[in-house]
Amino acid sequence: MIKNSIGRMIPGEVNGVKQIPFKGVAKYKPEGLKAAPPIRSCSDYPTDGNKVVSSLQEALKKCGLKDGMTISNHHHFRNGDLVMNQVFEIASEMGVKGLRWFPSAAFPCHKPVIDHINNGTIDWIEGSLNGPLGDFASGGGMRGTGVLRSHGGRWQAVQDGEVHIDIAVIAAPTADEFGNATGDRGPSACGLLGFGLVDTLYADKVIVVTDNLVPFPCLPWQIQGQNVDVVVVLDKVGEPEKIVSGTTKLTRSPDRLYIAELTAKFVKAADILHDGFSFQAGAGGTALAFAIYLKEMMKNAGIKARFIRGGSTKYLVEMLEEGLTDFILDGQTFDLEGVRSMRENFGHVNTSPFTSYNWHGKGNFATMLDVVVLGATEVDVNFNANVVTHSDGRMLHGIGGWQNCLFSKCTILPIPAFRDRIPIIVDKVTTVVGPGELIDVIVTERGIAINPLRKDLISATKNSKLPIRKIEEIKAEVDDLIGGPPTKPELTDEVVSIVKWVDGTVLDSIYKIKEEE
Amino acid sequence: MIKNSIGRMIPGEVNGVKQIPFKGVAKYKPEGLKAAPPIRSCSDYPTDGNKVVSSLQEALKKCGLKDGMTISNHHHFRNGDLVMNQVFEIASEMGVKGLRWFPSAAFPCHKPVIDHINNGTIDWIEGSLNGPLGDFASGGGMRGTGVLRSHGGRWQAVQDGEVHIDIAVIAAPTADEFGNATGDRGPSACGLLGFGLVDTLYADKVIVVTDNLVPFPCLPWQIQGQNVDVVVVLDKVGEPEKIVSGTTKLTRSPDRLYIAELTAKFVKAADILHDGFSFQAGAGGTALAFAIYLKEMMKNAGIKARFIRGGSTKYLVEMLEEGLTDFILDGQTFDLEGVRSMRENFGHVNTSPFTSYNWHGKGNFATMLDVVVLGATEVDVNFNANVVTHSDGRMLHGIGGWQNCLFSKCTILPIPAFRDRIPIIVDKVTTVVGPGELIDVIVTERGIAINPLRKDLISATKNSKLPIRKIEEIKAEVDDLIGGPPTKPELTDEVVSIVKWVDGTVLDSIYKIKEEE
């Protein structure tokens, strides 16, 4: 174990790969060349462009599925994916062992994968683990260490050759027989396929799986057939109604609504709200409520945004269609209105982690945002924040674009001061996912805390009459109310997962939960 | 010199790089990995996304311009480019020597480059040479050997690492300060920027030069800012009215009109014309006339194409807007109606040599086409064709997408039997640019010759009453009329350029012209 620049212990090697400890924000400079996929030849592909094979099993065989491979997929169907459980069922039937599953995120619908870990088909999952799979990994169930990456970090890892994908499986709501594919139309339309883009660019073999085969050319070609090896047609690839998960519903809690309103007021007071500004609000209920308050303020002030970054929802689509923004630059659609709008509106733009988040490119969109509003499970008095583990140490969430968004010009975390009688502001977060220097403002129902590094924000808002307080003060008040700081989670010293920073270095470790006696 | 599989002599090494002789169509299998550009970090780029510098000179300095580098650009402005002469003027003033210029094509407007070869700034040009630069190279004026590649071959060469680009200069009719760029709008709109796409993906440094800077984000982002290092704003980057060159005007010659009509009739007789079919016709006057005849046939028969591949012109745009095709898959706009349509019509799609032509991908569009109609400077009795040199041996044209298109299901060359009293059908073409096995039909005003390999076409058209004849018969008739076969060009044994095949192997050599005494 090595201590990194923020004092967290991290393993020197993970799954046989040497790790670089986190060196500080923007301190690590990558060297070398990007990953390079094999050169292919058209003489090995059908000249009529028809790459359709008769079954998923045939496709996997054609792509040479074998022991120890890395299999990847995107998560645009979120909890409605119908493909990956089938893939691992087939792999299991074929007797394949020791796979690494490399999804952009796994959801509760993928719970059957636990059986495939137990039966030896899969050794470990490297990707965001939401719900039951996270819980399983927290208990030490995987043969291999989890690696949590942001959306941008996943692109970076593939691009930089840290993760080599053998076979990418791309569920596609519409595709042609050549492999061109789009997410914005078809009976299972899920919006876009941006999380799978890097897979198609760098994987050795790419399988497109669709339930809506159209005559060539399928347009828009969010995924290009020139990167695709095989096409499979199934009855149904996903349940788009399930992309609307619990986290994408507007909050009804009076406390959270108050926090959302305070956040919008802060944005106004700090003079961030100007014509041509930009913002991103996550899909959590409070963030959605923030967007609604902001919208009212924009209408009242006659202000128009130049762009909003999504995760798109019907609330953002309304803003676009009412002329309150020129563009939605969208990384994933969170509801069916988002899907419709992406199909219909020129200003609703399909993006990818490359354009939005990749730290190892020549710039990205996240750093240009005027303000971003995100959630967190814990924050500490140094503004470090956690988004993957709960206070009990269990790993239950993925990072998403959260780390990448921290580079905005103003990052605000609107969070309740406590949840289920557990204080959210702590002395030291269980897991550092965001370094404090990048987190500018914490908004709670008990006041707003501004990071002391942001003297500009402190000065801009000092006459605002907003309840601006020191973070230590808010913490003390909450601890007092609850009867002291929260009890520390019961953890072993066995690392079940690491948390990567956006540059591929290791920020923190996640430990196995102590079994209850 | 080595003899390749079609008996042509080619140099074993060109510009210090070992060459692979042509091995036959689809016979050479590439090995190894694609080229890999350096990994970059956002920490080296402005977080506000503003990459604008004050001058082209500053941009070139910032990108580290120095002796021996390879500088590339696209040719979407064709004869109206205003940027590259400035680039080499600056390089010359900076005292830089020994550059390789790697354009996707050079035009008569680039004649000043000859001075920069003479003064040592540029050693040689590697790219299509049209007009005066071709003439100059044919006379042995370059210090280095020319390399002629098809559009697909240029993508292949960069992708496969045969050509490493140090600095790419992308003239962009509209761009934002981050480097997102599009060709479809702005005062200098030229349609698309697809020929420059590979440059932005693989070059070490990329400069976007625009005369129309818009607020971020510039959409559509045909070129993505995440691949761009520096942005420069100039008064004017190109003269779009000059993209309409002489070759893109409809023929008025009665002979050529007759050839075009015969070609369309052949397509109908061969049963290629069916609902959902596809075609590509080059930008030459005869090819355009063919498209017009075809259009009438389609209307009369109630037939709709699924897609037409462009070079787009107003004639193709009319077909799209009249509902005679679902899509134009466009590689370059040849007139301003093409530009407008690409901006306005969902069905007018921006493509690149990657999607359309690259032989070293997992398929491409060219092989899927039902029929393609192209020009040629010479054809021989074995159906080998030439498109780069004239009968006098002078290299005056580029290959364009010509070689790539030969892979269509039916390739037709409608050509006059003679030009300026020089027969076009010869015993042996001066330069082999297209192997005979890929050329299916020759249409002249003296009859139609079908390649004996295409028994299916011979059989389909045998009762058509079309003037189908043996190629040797047409040749004999023309030679007889002219008074014998043409005189052979006066050439030295010095190679001034090589002709690459789509897979990077060498198909033929082009020799220095003998000086007139």
Interface residues (C-beta under 8 A of the other chain):
Chain A: A26 K29 P30 E31 G32 L33 K34 A35 A36 P37 P38 I39 R40 S41 C42 S43 Y45 P46 T47 D48 G49 K51 Q159 D160 F178 G179 V206 P215 F216 P217 L219 W221 Q224 G225 Q226 N227 V228 D229 G276 R306 F307 F327 L329 F346 G347 V349 F354 T355 N358 W359 H360 G361 K362 G363 N364 F365 T367 M368 F407 K409 D503
Chain B: A26 K29 P30 E31 G32 L33 K34 A35 A36 P37 P38 I39 R40 S41 C42 S43 Y45 P46 T47 D48 G49 K51 Q159 D160 F178 G179 V206 P215 F216 P217 L219 W221 Q224 G225 Q226 N227 V228 D229 G276 R306 F307 F327 L329 F346 G347 V349 F354 T355 N358 W359 H360 G361 K362 G363 N364 F365 T367 M368 F407 K409 D503
